[in-house]
Amino acid sequence: MNYKELAVAALEARKLSYSPYSNFQVGAALLTKSGKIYKGCNIESAAFSPTNCAERTALFKAISEGEREFAAIAVAGGAADGEAQYCYPCGVCRQMLGEFFTADCEIIVVKTEDDFLVHSFAELLPFGFGAGNLI
């Protein structure tokens, strides 16, 4: 799997977004170490707090199918009436990804299939709280 393929999958997932309140569409494509891709989109609620981000939708789908080892996630987001922009995972999503991601897992933020940035997970959550913090 190359970055461009994962970027395309995230852009496809963005089209499935249910975001009638914010009009901000986000799609994610989560790559397992075995090479499988799980896509997710943001899903909003009028009550806002039950809203779920694209990254967590993809992660929850993968976890519910038994996946536990991941290599990368691509994220594409932007206004519903516009093109994608660089869109980073929110703090809650970073924390959830940190439950399963290693420091070297890759986060790809996508504008187009040819315009994206790649970061290590450690760059996005350098001092995350995890199981090792529970004593």
Kinemage of the C-alpha trace (Angstrom):
@kinemage 1
@onewidth
@group {chain A} dominant
@subgroup {mainchain}
@vectorlist {calphas} color= white
{ca met a 1} P 0.000 0.000 0.000
{ca asn a 2} L 1.379 3.390 -0.891
{ca tyr a 3} L 0.443 6.806 0.462
{ca lys a 4} L -1.490 7.764 -2.669
{ca glu a 5} L -3.765 4.706 -2.378
{ca leu a 6} L -4.483 5.484 1.263
{ca ala a 7} L -5.115 9.148 0.402
{ca val a 8} L -7.638 8.116 -2.264
{ca ala a 9} L -9.411 5.833 0.235
{ca ala a 10} L -9.674 8.707 2.756
{ca leu a 11} L -11.071 11.034 0.079
{ca glu a 12} L -13.642 8.367 -0.858
{ca ala a 13} L -14.647 7.951 2.794
{ca arg a 14} L -15.074 11.736 3.099
{ca lys a 15} L -17.884 11.574 0.529
{ca leu a 16} L -19.887 9.377 2.947
{ca ser a 17} L -19.783 11.916 5.773
{ca tyr a 18} L -23.014 12.685 7.607
{ca ser a 19} L -22.354 16.274 8.667
{ca pro a 20} L -25.524 18.362 8.229
{ca tyr a 21} L -24.732 20.640 11.201
{ca ser a 22} L -21.083 21.562 10.764
{ca asn a 23} L -20.934 20.972 6.998
{ca phe a 24} L -17.362 19.794 7.624
{ca gln a 25} L -16.801 16.430 5.959
{ca val a 26} L -14.037 14.122 7.150
{ca gly a 27} L -12.977 10.732 5.865
{ca ala a 28} L -10.339 8.370 7.205
{ca ala a 29} L -8.635 5.266 5.889
{ca leu a 30} L -6.948 3.089 8.503
{ca leu a 31} L -4.296 0.623 7.316
{ca thr a 32} L -3.651 -2.530 9.331
{ca lys a 33} L -0.220 -4.130 9.446
{ca ser a 34} L -1.695 -7.024 7.457
{ca gly a 35} L -2.617 -4.612 4.647
{ca lys a 36} L -6.372 -4.305 5.152
{ca ile a 37} L -8.028 -0.869 4.984
{ca tyr a 38} L -10.937 0.233 7.156
{ca lys a 39} L -12.682 3.436 6.084
{ca gly a 40} L -14.665 5.774 8.306
{ca cys a 41} L -16.424 9.116 8.061
{ca asn a 42} L -17.610 11.630 10.610
{ca ile a 43} L -21.181 11.098 11.780
{ca glu a 44} L -22.917 14.008 13.478
{ca ser a 45} L -25.892 14.273 15.799
{ca ala a 46} L -28.030 17.327 16.510
{ca ala a 47} L -27.029 16.875 20.159
{ca phe a 48} L -23.333 17.197 19.136
{ca ser a 49} L -21.758 15.178 21.982
{ca pro a 50} L -22.723 11.797 20.429
{ca thr a 51} L -20.995 12.870 17.203
{ca asn a 52} L -18.190 10.542 16.093
{ca cys a 53} L -15.078 11.487 14.150
{ca ala a 54} L -13.976 9.682 10.993
{ca glu a 55} L -10.785 8.392 12.596
{ca arg a 56} L -12.642 6.759 15.469
{ca thr a 57} L -15.285 5.347 13.127
{ca ala a 58} L -12.531 3.608 11.135
{ca leu a 59} L -10.747 2.494 14.301
{ca phe a 60} L -13.901 1.106 15.917
{ca lys a 61} L -14.776 -0.782 12.730
{ca ala a 62} L -11.310 -2.357 12.670
{ca ile a 63} L -11.256 -3.204 16.384
{ca ser a 64} L -14.741 -4.738 16.174
{ca glu a 65} L -13.412 -7.020 13.414
{ca gly a 66} L -10.518 -8.203 15.585
{ca glu a 67} L -7.731 -5.965 14.280
{ca arg a 68} L -5.188 -4.744 16.812
{ca glu a 69} L -2.065 -3.822 14.815
{ca phe a 70} L -1.957 -0.765 12.588
{ca ala a 71} L 0.519 0.863 10.244
{ca ala a 72} L -1.064 4.167 9.209
{ca ile a 73} L -4.169 6.303 8.941
{ca ala a 74} L -4.988 8.874 6.269
{ca val a 75} L -7.369 11.734 7.045
{ca ala a 76} L -9.102 14.051 4.556
{ca gly a 77} L -11.371 16.841 5.745
{ca gly a 78} L -12.835 20.142 4.736
{ca ala a 79} L -15.965 22.179 4.156
{ca ala a 80} L -18.747 20.256 2.411
{ca asp a 81} L -18.794 22.721 -0.468
{ca gly a 82} L -15.018 22.730 -0.948
{ca glu a 83} L -11.953 20.654 -1.486
{ca ala a 84} L -10.182 18.812 1.302
{ca gln a 85} L -7.614 20.672 3.370
{ca tyr a 86} L -4.930 19.444 5.729
{ca cys a 87} L -7.056 18.113 8.583
{ca tyr a 88} L -5.385 16.615 11.639
{ca pro a 89} L -7.016 14.203 14.108
{ca cys a 90} L -8.558 15.910 17.128
{ca gly a 91} L -7.234 15.270 20.621
{ca val a 92} L -9.824 12.582 21.393
{ca cys a 93} L -8.938 10.722 18.189
{ca arg a 94} L -5.219 11.021 18.916
{ca gln a 95} L -5.824 9.507 22.345
{ca met a 96} L -7.828 6.605 20.892
{ca leu a 97} L -5.258 5.983 18.162
{ca gly a 98} L -2.607 6.006 20.889
{ca glu a 99} L -4.298 3.015 22.481
{ca phe a 100} L -3.218 0.946 19.458
{ca phe a 101} L -0.626 2.922 17.481
{ca thr a 102} L 3.098 2.708 18.056
{ca ala a 103} L 5.256 5.839 17.845
{ca asp a 104} L 6.287 5.039 14.261
{ca cys a 105} L 2.760 4.548 12.861
{ca glu a 106} L 2.095 7.105 10.170
{ca ile a 107} L -0.536 9.833 10.034
{ca ile a 108} L -1.212 11.090 6.506
{ca val a 109} L -3.145 14.349 6.194
{ca val a 110} L -4.650 14.663 2.742
{ca lys a 111} L -5.611 17.547 0.453
{ca thr a 112} L -5.660 15.524 -2.786
{ca glu a 113} L -4.437 12.124 -3.869
{ca asp a 114} L -1.153 13.815 -4.819
{ca asp a 115} L -0.944 16.442 -2.059
{ca phe a 116} L -0.527 15.082 1.457
{ca leu a 117} L 1.764 15.320 4.469
{ca val a 118} L 3.119 12.363 6.426
{ca his a 119} L 3.893 12.462 10.150
{ca ser a 120} L 4.805 9.844 12.714
{ca phe a 121} L 2.262 9.266 15.453
{ca ala a 122} L 4.897 10.385 17.977
{ca glu a 123} L 4.908 13.824 16.307
{ca leu a 124} L 1.152 14.219 16.830
{ca leu a 125} L 0.967 12.926 20.403
{ca pro a 126} L 4.435 13.205 21.935
{ca phe a 127} L 3.355 12.823 25.573
{ca gly a 128} L 0.292 10.630 25.297
{ca phe a 129} L -1.401 8.967 28.242
{ca gly a 130} L -1.510 5.181 27.958
{ca ala a 131} L -1.559 1.917 29.829
{ca gly a 132} L 1.985 2.551 31.036
{ca asn a 133} L 0.755 5.567 32.984
{ca leu a 134} L -1.623 3.484 35.081
{ca ile a 135} L 0.227 2.297 38.160
